[in-house]
Amino acid sequence: MNSVVDRLEYLQAEFAAVLGEAFACEEIADLPDDEVMRLLDVTGGVQRTIDAAQVEATAQVRERSEGLRAERLTSTYGCSTPADLLAMVLRIDRSRARRLVKAAGCGARTRGITDGAFLPARFEQLRLALNEGAIGIDGFLAATGPLENSRGRIAHETRVEADRQLAAFARGDHGEADAEAGARVAPAPTPDELAQLSHVLVAYLDPDGAEPSDGAASHERGLWMGAVRHGRVPLRGELLPEVAAQLNRLLDSLLNPRVGPVATPDGVHFVDSADAQGEESLAPIDDRTRPQKMHDTFATILMAAARGGELPDLGGAAPTLLVTVSASDYAVGSGWAHVDGADAPVPMRVAAQVGCAGGIQRVLFDDRGRIVGLGISARIFNSLQRRAIIARDGGCIVPGCTIPATWCEIHHVEDHARGGPTHTDNGVALCWHHHRTLHLSAWQVRMRHGTPEIRGPGWWDRERRWRPTGRRAPLRSSRAARYG
């Protein structure tokens, strides 16, 4: 037991044994309040010490992952970036791994050319505070972040002084005297307080800030997607003005109502909620919030772009959403599906929707995972069929929906899996939202003599009759009235 790793492995076993015994006898649940606070304080100190060790190790990963690809540490372990390697080894998410890499960059030291001794890091005093356990990685990044953003505009000497003041503040030395020598006179600051002081220092050292320029704005542009949380993926970013303007144009074109009155099938009437019968009377035509509508509109834009044929190929084919399901689950319509590029499974109905709007390729595997058969079903509507259906329907066939036909998906009225043909007599135009939620709503669609008909909920049509829809609806309704 000589190396630092051997000693840490021993301590890890001891630490796990202590906690394992405490968990087994439910000791933590019976602790008094002050002991719970002491437990949190102790484990916080352990966590900060671990942060320091991981940052130092990450600095070595960064250094050893430079140069020729074949000689990189990341290549040796089958990873492309240090963050990927850290995520795999530490079993953490990529956000935490990237923070480790960033902290290692701020605290990295290089060896001198003459004697090989380490030169001070860019934030040497904060690095020492991190190694002492005074701050963790959150506090270190909070203190260095504002100074890093002003890099190149603050002189080296002033940055060193700011580093010294921040490190003293992190240790609880707020410049006050105390009767007992060496005693800390103030509680250690939180990461938010460190960030606040760092911003104050930057305001004095760099009062003018960065000079606005097109180059700087272009450099800071970006779009980020997070990991799946509770069935949702967080999206954030900063768009250039012209990109945001174009996106706003597209969103407005799909969210704004049509100019002029929307034609409704003959005989349809809206009733007051007090007069309607049943719980359906409480449902509005579209109860989505504006953010939800913007999300669905954004999905519509993505789907339209993917099938537009103007994007570059991906892997020798047009960008295609790959959904994997088992044959047995797909046959009964239950279970879960896996979408290529998503970290979490999705409900089977998502696979059914994607398959309805696209194609299905059957890949058969044997028990060992070998591909033993390939096949594809002609369930996707071709361009000629799509144009014909668009000409017939004129847009999403759900009354009141303003999504134009060119943005719509083509829906199999009779499901292809149940024998429904890929024919114009079995396809209707639906927007992304209504295509995805049709089976959950009170709207029903059927084909009659090759033309679509829709039956709505009671609040839309008290009689709940099948009504013609699409561009031909007024003509068909007049003929029905004429000939009884």
Secondary structure, DSSP 8 states (H G I E B T S, - for coil): --SHHHHHHHHHHHHHHHHHHHHHTTTGGG--HHHHHHHHHHHHHHHHHHHHHHHHHHHHHHHHT-SSGGG-HHHHTT-SSHHHHHHHHHT--HHHHHHHHHHHHHH---B-TTT--B---TTHHHHHHHHHTSS-HHHHHHHHHHHHHTTTTS-HHHHHHHHHHHHHHHTT--S---SSTT---S----HHHHHHHHHHHHHHH-TT-S---HHHHHHH-EEEE---BTTB--EEEE--HHHHHHHHHHHHHHHS--SS-----TT-----TTTS-SGGGG--S----HHHHHHHHHHHHHHHHHTSS-S--BTTB-----EE--HHHHHHT-SEEEETT-SS-EEHHHHHHHHHHS-EEEEEE-TTS-EEEEEEE--S--HHHHHHHHHHH-B-SSTT---BGGG-EEEESS-GGGT--SSGGGEEEE-HHHHHHGGGSS-EEEEETTEEEEE--TTT-TT---EE-STTHHHHHHHHHHH-
